[in-house]
Amino acid sequence: MSETKVDLSKYHNALSRKHQLVRLLWSVMWGLFARPLPRSMGSGWKRFLLRLFGAKIHSTAIVYSSARVYYPSNLEMDEYSCLASEVDCYNVAPIKIGANTTVSQGAYLCTASHDISKPLNPLITAPIVIEDQAWIGARAFVGMGVTIGQGAVVGATASVYKNVEHWTVVGGNPAKEIKKRMLIQVKKRGGGNIQYCRSFHKEGDGINENRNNNKSVRTITT
């Protein structure tokens, strides 16, 4: 019986010529007119460039100059979302980033890989969805086909290969659940609210707790 071997001499690039041409033009445009800008400056201009190449990006979303977006038409960013410095958004397949979601510096969102069970290692792709109010930590890796649930937190340098549940904190390689994330609402005496979040609490600390839409919401009166 003949032995099956990996033979990359016959590898075929599955991406079309049009795709490759758009990629080339986009790389030139971003490299010349966006990357030289200081960090988060020129946000409106960068949103314009991304939209010019097909991105769906809210007017309040921020993309840092050093972030790398592989294919703009496969990017969707909702309000107050952010791709921080040195984020690698490798969106061969679509990536959707929800409202009030941050992808921290150096994180890698990867929608493509190769089928290593076949001799030619063909390209395979699957979309990534990061839902509202989530946070991807610095230098974390999010793999193809993954959904990061609403309010979830991926710890720094974590590697995520499976879906993350809503309002869950994960870390490590491969990423595992550490704890549940909790939102806190502080009511100031005399009116007005301050909202912030924390991912732990002490039992019996006198805070009223209720659950709404799969998340914990606690109220403190100060």
MOWO-V875263 format. One record per helix or strand of 2 or more residues. SS is the DSSP state (hx for helix, st for strand). FROM is the first residue (numbers start at 1). TO is the last residue. Records with the same first field share a line. If there is no record, write none. Layout:
SS->FROM-TO ; FROM-TO
This chain:
hx->8-10 ; 17-33 ; 43-52 ; 72-74
st->56-57 ; 62-63 ; 68-69 ; 75-77 ; 82-83 ; 88-90 ; 95-97 ; 102-103 ; 108-110 ; 112-114 ; 123-125 ; 128-130 ; 135-136 ; 141-142 ; 147-148 ; 153-154 ; 159-160 ; 168-171 ; 176-180 ; 182-187 ; 193-198 ; 208-212 ; 215-221
